[in-house]
Amino acid sequence: MDPGEELLFRNFQHLKGLKFNDEKVPTTTSREQQKTETSVEKCFDRFDELLFTQPRLSQIHRLEHQYYLDAMLRRLPSNYECLDSSRPWCVYWILQAAQLLSFTFDDQTLENVVQFLSKCRSPTGGFGGGPGQYAHLAPTYAAVNSLCIIGTPEAYRAIDRPTLVQFLFSVRESDGSYRLHVDGETDVRGAYCAISCAKLLNLPEPVIRELFAGTGDWIARCQTYEGGFGGAPDLEAHGGYTFCGIAGLALLNEADKCDKQALLQWTLRRQMSYEGGFQGRTNKLVDGCYSFWVGATIPITQATLSGDDKEMEHTLFDVGALQEYILICCQKQNGGLIDKPGKPQDLYHTCYTLSGVSIAQHSESASCPQVMGDTINELLPTHPLFNIPPKSVAAARSHFSNANDTEFDVNDADLKAEDKQES
């Protein structure tokens, strides 16, 4: 669309013709789809009826979301006990969502977060899901992202890059794939988390080459006949794994190893015609979190197809429809965002729905964002490859670039890699 052109809400009455048609052959899948569309339809109808008397219906509930995030950072409710091994993730989801909303925590709170994440760091390198837990690539990614969002000298010091490199070598397989932890499962999430941490922390190029020799080829093998990526070779294409696949390849400058046209086509087909949001797999339901996982995959893929760093002239997905779905169907009045109507709010969906809105708003032009509804809805941009603020990416890479000569003996890193491969 042209810069400055206003985004308009769709005519929801006309959209009813786009609802799913089971051709009089109902299945479990079709019934679930129709049930979801009915719940979305109620949200759309309520929006149409009340918009002119309740203008907040077209707004992001910024203050309520901020209160929700602040309360959750200070004390998680008891129903989060099941995420005891994912506590750095909770921190990351809160910090990332808050920065998108232009909300900053006070210095003492952020210092406490740094101290907590430091306790999650394993003596053998990397971060565990909580203090005293084994190192794992997923919470390592979350902790590194969180500390780089905070971006203070204390936060950077909480990341021990030499032992982190040792941990990455310990979970690397000879074919370039990555286990999520020592003796753990191998999937494309592990490869992406390892690549993201290595690139964000600006590890020396010789170390990068050793760590990710063959990784791009392994990731490319995860692409399926549909065009998306599965968790490992020969598994079903999935939106989250697809993001990990193409983002990992893009960070390695090896996107040409996959079929980018097939990837783009598969990804574009994930946007639901009626709901406006994305599904994560073929014949599955809309889900707010794929606003980022799929929404970011599209501009990443478009950028790799264009072959340059220029801003894209046009984003290929309907950025207005996606924002509609989040604004109208995925916000809780008391704060927090959700998967789909009828679901409870949680930190995961709060982070990734807002991240998806940011991608939709800023994917074409940073100077002229495409904002649906009230101008208050504009969010800060997020880096599509790392999903943290672009300024945090630049600051972290600059900070750690200055430490490479003092922290690393490249020959030692090469020897560690060779020893791991031989064993």
WOMOFEN-V96516 format. One record per run of one state. SS is the DSSP state (~ for helix, > for strand, _ for the rest). FROM is the first residue (numbers start at 1). TO is the last residue. If there is no record, write none. Layout:
BEGIN
ss/from/to
SS/FROM/TO
SS/FROM/TO
END
This chain:
BEGIN
ss/from/to
_/1/6
>/7/7
_/8/11
~/12/18
_/19/27
~/28/50
_/51/54
~/55/58
_/59/61
~/62/74
_/75/77
~/78/100
_/101/106
~/107/120
>/121/121
_/122/126
>/127/128
_/129/134
>/135/135
_/136/136
~/137/150
_/151/152
~/153/157
_/158/160
~/161/170
_/171/171
>/172/172
_/173/177
>/178/179
_/180/185
>/186/186
_/187/187
~/188/200
_/201/204
~/205/211
_/212/214
~/215/221
_/222/222
>/223/223
_/224/228
>/229/229
_/230/238
~/239/251
_/252/254
~/255/257
_/258/259
~/260/268
_/269/270
>/271/271
_/272/277
>/278/279
_/280/285
>/286/286
_/287/289
~/290/306
_/307/318
~/319/329
_/330/330
>/331/331
_/332/336
>/337/337
_/338/345
>/346/346
~/347/362
_/363/371
>/372/372
_/373/374
~/375/377
_/378/389
~/390/401
_/402/403
~/404/407
_/408/409
~/410/422
_/423/423
END
